[in-house]
Amino acid sequence: MKAIWNGTVLAESDDTVVVEGNHYFPVESISRELFEFSPTTSVCPWKGTASYYSLVVNGQRNADACWYYPEPKPAASEIKGRVAFWRGVQVVP
């Protein structure tokens, strides 16, 4: 699977985990230079507290377009160390 935004591959892996229709990529598969930390958080009742990254690609910024769970709850342990995307990021085979 590949995560693509603004014509650039953000992450690529054959080892994604699908939860609630979202592909979670191993953090090792991302192009870190395109990601910047965000102070945004949100809470999922069964996964825990999510943190976010914003994307910066070719001079354009996509705020909070990537999320991850630093310490997921036990029911979501399979997504620890993984990131998922939204806000216009395409995830394709």
N, C-alpha and C positions, 0 to 999 in steps of 0.2 A: 504494500500500500504506500501511497505517496500523499503528503499534505502539500498543497500548492496554493500560493497567494501572490498576486501581482506578478505572475509569470515566473515565480521562483519556487523551487522545491524547498520546503521548510523542514520536512522529515521524510524518511523513507525506511520502511522495514517490512519484512515478511512475518514479523512477530507482533501483531497488534492484538489487543484484547477488546472485544466489543461489549460495551455496557450501555444499555438504554439507547442503542442505535449509534453510539459514538465510538469511533476507533481510538483507542488509547495506545500511543506509540511509546516505545522505550525511550527514556530521556537521552540515552546514548545515541539515538538515531536523529536527533535534531541538529540543525545548523545553528549553534549557540550564538554566533555573531549577529543573527537576525532577531534575537529575542532580548527584551529588556524587562526587568522586574517591574511589577505593578503593585501598588499598595492595596488593590482591590481584593476583597474576599467575599465569599458567599457560603451559605450553609445548606447542606443536603441532609435530611433527617437520617438517611441510612448510610451515606458515604462519608459524611463528616464535613470539615471546613475546607473549601477549595481556595487556592491561591491562583493568581493570574500572571501571565506575561503579555506584554504588548509586542507587536511585530513591527519592525522597521525594515522595509524592503524598497530599494530603488528610490529612496527619498520620501516614501510614503509611510505613514504610521497607521496601524490598525490596533486601536486600544483594546486591551483585555481579550484578545482573540484566541488565546490559548489558556487552558486551565489545567491544574493538577492538584492532587490531594497529598500534601506532605506527610500527613499521618492519617490515612483513611481508617474508618471504623473496621472492625473485623469482617463484617459482611462484604466489604469492598477491598479486602486486602490484595486482590489480584491486580489492582490498578496502582499500587505503590510504585513509585519510580517511573511513572508513565504520564504522558501529556495528551490532551485532546484539544480539538479545534472547533471554532464556529466563526460567525461574523464574516462570511464570504470566503472562508478558506475551503477549498475543494479537497475532498479525500477520495482518491481514485485508485483503482487497481494498478 
